[in-house]
Amino acid sequence: MPKGKFTKEEEKLLEEYSRKPTKGVEWLFYINAFLIAAIPIWPAWRILQMELMTYGIIFVPMTLFSAYAIVFSYGKVKDSLRHKIFQKRRPAVATETSEASENKKLTKPQRDEKIDWKTNEVADRESTAFSIFYNNALYMLVFLALAFYLLRSFNVAFNYIVSTAAASFVLALLSTGP
């Protein structure tokens, strides 16, 4: 086989077990990240009295920067949790799959492959959902603590920039840990 060429089955196997999220999950990450990164605009506008047109030049880049950091964090947390969830869910999925496939005459390797595939799907969905929840909650917690507690006496533009940037950095930093 020429170097770099894979069969369809090998490509499918690599895709199933790769760290790269599927297109659907990737879009889910981007949409959620943009929405959560845009939420700080509302308290800045309504509570800190930052006019949208006046401070729009600050809102747009900070929202895009935060969204990028959040997407990065989603992927890292999802990857670190996927294997742990896979190991914890495998016995339950094996029991369920064995009961469902008793009528079908499957060989042991076929049954194990089906169990692994289904467990991988469950672990992927659960790690995606938890990653989004965890990162969104942490981002908002850090942003609110900084904006309305630690930096409340600073200029509103400085407050907004530092609180969104610091929340993004903290999120990205904590997502790279074990």
C-alpha positions in Angstrom: 0.0 0.0 0.0 1.4 3.4 -0.9 2.3 5.6 2.0 -0.5 8.0 3.1 -3.2 6.0 1.4 -5.9 4.4 3.5 -8.8 2.2 2.6 -12.3 3.3 3.3 -12.6 1.1 6.4 -9.3 2.5 7.8 -10.4 6.1 7.2 -13.7 5.4 9.0 -12.0 3.8 11.9 -9.5 6.7 12.2 -12.4 9.1 12.1 -14.4 7.3 14.8 -11.5 7.3 17.3 -9.8 10.6 16.4 -9.7 13.5 18.7 -11.0 15.8 16.0 -14.7 16.6 16.6 -17.2 15.8 13.9 -18.6 18.6 11.9 -21.9 18.6 13.8 -20.1 18.8 17.2 -17.7 21.5 15.8 -20.6 23.7 14.8 -22.2 23.1 18.2 -19.0 24.3 19.8 -18.8 27.4 17.6 -22.4 28.4 18.1 -22.4 27.8 21.9 -19.0 29.6 22.2 -20.2 32.6 20.3 -23.4 32.9 22.4 -21.6 32.5 25.7 -18.9 35.0 24.7 -21.6 37.5 23.7 -23.5 37.3 27.0 -21.0 39.7 28.8 -22.1 42.4 26.4 -25.5 42.6 28.0 -24.3 43.3 31.6 -21.7 45.7 30.2 -24.4 47.6 28.3 -27.2 47.5 30.9 -25.4 47.5 34.2 -22.0 49.1 33.5 -23.8 51.6 31.1 -21.5 51.0 28.2 -23.3 52.2 25.0 -23.3 49.6 22.2 -22.3 52.0 19.4 -19.6 53.8 21.5 -17.9 50.6 22.8 -18.7 48.3 19.8 -15.1 48.5 18.8 -14.2 46.8 22.1 -17.2 44.4 22.2 -16.6 42.7 18.8 -12.9 41.8 19.1 -13.3 40.7 22.7 -16.3 38.5 21.9 -14.4 36.9 19.0 -11.3 36.3 21.1 -13.4 34.9 24.0 -15.3 32.6 21.5 -12.0 31.3 20.1 -10.7 30.5 23.7 -14.0 28.9 24.6 -14.0 26.6 21.5 -10.4 25.6 22.4 -11.5 24.8 25.9 -14.5 22.8 24.8 -12.3 20.6 22.7 -9.7 20.0 25.4 -12.2 19.2 28.1 -14.1 16.9 25.8 -10.9 15.0 24.9 -9.9 14.6 28.4 -13.3 13.3 29.6 -14.1 11.0 26.6 -11.8 8.2 27.7 -12.9 8.3 31.3 -16.6 8.3 30.4 -15.9 5.4 27.9 -14.4 3.3 30.7 -17.3 4.0 33.1 -20.1 3.5 30.6 -18.7 0.3 28.9 -20.2 -2.2 31.4 -23.7 -0.7 31.2 -23.5 -0.5 27.4 -22.2 -4.1 27.2 -25.1 -5.3 29.3 -27.6 -3.5 27.2 -26.1 -4.5 23.9 -25.7 -8.1 25.0 -29.4 -8.3 26.0 -30.5 -6.6 22.7 -28.4 -8.9 20.5 -29.2 -12.2 22.1 -31.6 -13.0 19.3 -29.0 -12.1 16.7 -26.2 -14.6 16.2 -23.2 -12.4 16.6 -19.7 -13.7 17.2 -17.7 -12.4 20.1 -15.5 -10.1 18.0 -18.6 -8.7 16.3 -20.4 -8.1 19.6 -17.3 -6.5 21.2 -17.0 -4.2 18.2 -20.6 -3.2 18.5 -20.2 -2.6 22.2 -17.1 -0.4 21.6 -18.8 1.5 18.9 -21.9 2.2 21.0 -19.9 3.0 24.1 -17.8 5.4 22.0 -21.0 7.2 20.8 -22.3 7.5 24.4 -19.0 8.8 25.7 -18.7 11.3 22.8 -22.2 12.7 23.5 -21.7 12.8 27.3 -18.3 14.4 27.1 -19.6 17.0 24.6 -22.5 18.0 26.8 -20.4 18.1 30.0 -17.7 20.1 28.3 -20.1 22.8 27.1 -21.8 23.0 30.6 -18.5 23.1 32.5 -16.8 25.7 30.3 -19.9 27.9 30.1 -20.4 27.9 33.9 -16.7 28.5 34.6 -16.4 31.3 32.0 -19.5 33.1 33.4 -18.4 32.6 37.0 -14.9 34.1 36.4 -16.3 37.0 34.3 -18.9 37.9 36.9 -16.5 37.7 39.8 -14.0 39.9 38.0 -16.4 42.4 36.4 -18.6 43.0 39.4 -16.4 42.3 42.4 -12.6 42.6 41.8 -12.7 45.3 39.0 -15.8 47.2 39.9 -13.9 50.4 40.8 -12.0 50.6 37.5 -13.0 52.3 34.2 -15.8 50.4 32.5 -13.8 49.8 29.3 -10.8 48.5 31.2 -13.2 46.4 33.4 -14.8 44.8 30.4 -11.6 44.1 28.5 -9.8 42.6 31.5 -12.7 40.6 32.8 -13.5 38.9 29.4 -9.8 38.4 28.6 -9.0 37.0 32.0 -12.1 34.7 32.0 -10.9 33.4 28.6 -7.4 32.8 29.7 -8.5 31.1 32.9 -10.8 28.8 30.9 -8.1 28.0 28.4 -5.5 27.4 31.1 -7.8 25.1 33.2 -8.8 23.1 30.1 -5.2 22.0 29.4 -4.7 20.3 32.7 -5.1 16.6 33.3 
